[in-house]
Amino acid sequence: MPVTVLDPKTALIVIDLQQGILAYPLVHSADDVLEKSVALANAFRARNLPVVLVNVAGGAPGRNEQPPRASSFPPGWADLAPAIDTGTHDHKVTKKTWGAFTGTDLNEYLTGQGVTQVVLCGIATSIGVESTARQAHELGFHVTIATDAMTDMNADAHVNSVTRIFPRLGETGTVDEILACLEQDGGRK
């Protein structure tokens, strides 16, 4: 289902567009994801709507079956891509889990700003984006996912999130569709 409307107070949440993750082997072009995410961020900033820039600088402590990660990241790994990190009023969130709400001030920030809807983009579709979308949905936010402004390290995981998970959490659409909603009455209906 395409995006139908954006609430008067919608925030953009950009997930993990940081140096270390942008260097991973990805299914879609990192440059394309970054370009489309920047377009969304600039449109939200132009309308004085909140932009949240999320990066990850650690991991949850629980055991899993994946090989252990390095105990520390190389210098600059968690730094946001300069192209996205330009808004002086953007809210920055550093997470240590997949979802941007756990252990951060994100929910308090959004509710304090009167936000009722979030638009999500970033990397990785099936990890940070999906986890944050699930958390936002559980917290009662309307959720919109910019499906062409995200990618994953695994094509099957990306397709599963976009086609099976996201439609159950909110509305999905392209960056152009989301920008058209912003243009329509300032994104307010």
DAHU-V792944 format. One record per residue. PHI is phi in whole degrees, 0 to 359 (999 if undefined). PSI is psi as a letter, one per 20 degrees, with the letter a starting at -180 (NA if undefined). Layout:
phi,psi
PHI,PSI
PHI,PSI
This chain:
phi,psi
999,p
289,r
298,p
259,h
197,q
244,p
296,q
304,h
240,n
253,p
248,q
263,p
242,o
257,o
261,o
54,k
274,m
236,r
308,g
295,g
283,h
297,h
274,i
294,q
288,o
242,q
292,g
246,r
298,p
298,h
297,g
294,g
299,g
296,g
300,g
290,h
292,h
296,g
300,g
296,g
301,g
296,h
293,g
293,g
299,g
298,h
258,j
56,k
263,q
298,p
239,p
247,p
254,o
251,p
230,r
243,p
222,l
163,a
212,q
298,q
281,i
294,q
285,q
208,r
269,j
280,q
300,q
299,q
277,r
299,q
289,i
215,q
260,q
295,q
305,p
85,i
303,g
270,i
291,p
295,q
301,p
307,h
298,h
268,h
269,m
234,i
278,p
289,h
257,j
295,q
265,p
253,p
231,p
252,p
248,r
236,j
231,r
294,g
273,q
282,i
271,h
291,p
71,j
233,r
266,j
300,g
299,g
297,g
299,g
297,g
293,h
295,h
272,i
77,j
290,p
241,i
219,q
233,q
248,p
244,q
208,r
131,b
225,p
258,q
311,g
274,i
244,e
296,g
291,g
297,g
298,g
292,h
297,g
299,g
295,g
299,g
299,g
296,h
277,i
96,j
281,q
288,p
239,p
232,p
241,p
275,n
293,h
262,j
241,l
204,r
203,r
217,r
273,i
228,p
298,g
296,g
295,g
300,g
298,g
301,g
298,g
292,g
265,h
248,h
268,g
302,g
298,i
274,i
259,i
176,b
254,q
243,q
188,r
277,r
301,g
299,g
294,h
292,g
297,h
296,h
295,h
296,h
292,h
290,o
52,k
69,j
83,j
240,p
221,NA
